[in-house]
Every structure is written in structure tokens, then in C-alpha cells.
Amino acid sequence: MTDSRSRASSPDDASDLRLLFHRLNNQLGIILAHSELLESKLSDEHQRSRATQVVTAALEAMSVSRSIRDRVDHD
């Protein structure tokens, strides 16, 4: 049995989810922008590598967020 609280079941629920995805992507965008800036300014290879990991993680998180949003929109 599907719990109705776990899925978007009304237009308001879908709208709330879209707002949450928008807010999440805004925050991830900030993380991405700052980590890319940091990555470009670091001269130490080890530190730059860590910044690159943050960039990669932010991009992956944005991709996962989009995938979840697409699934919610198509259900």
C-alpha cells in the first residue's frame, strides 16, 4: 500500500515539491559557483583536488535532484 504522504498527490503537493527542488538547486548552485572559484584560485594541487571533489559532488547532486524532480513530474 502506498503512503499518500510519500508522493505528490495534489497540485499543491506538486507545487511544494517544485519549490523545494528549486530551492535545493539554488543552494547547490551557490556551492558549485564558490567551489569552482576556489578551485581556479588555488595553487596547491592537493587543495585544488579537494575543491574539484566539491565541484564534482555539487554537479552530481544537481543531477540527482533533476532525476528525482523528473520522476515526480511524470508520476
Steps between C-alpha positions, in 0.01 A plus 500: 500500500637841403516767765334809353739724691798358309379604153371819343127434495358846443598810307602666827732209584658513155542876529660461843743240361590724206574782746719269709691385191544863395633596842731197510641579156555864599705389800692245294567772241655718769717211619602427142586861418709552811680168467581571134636842598705346778624227267620758247686707759682225690862438414552200727416184304365313804265784594391544139422128487274538803321794340457290185333231711252760627429616143443140390277426799290813442452410133402144593256626765342733243465208259340281766263783592397536135442125471280497809309805376444334162368185665265699722378703198426182303320310778 
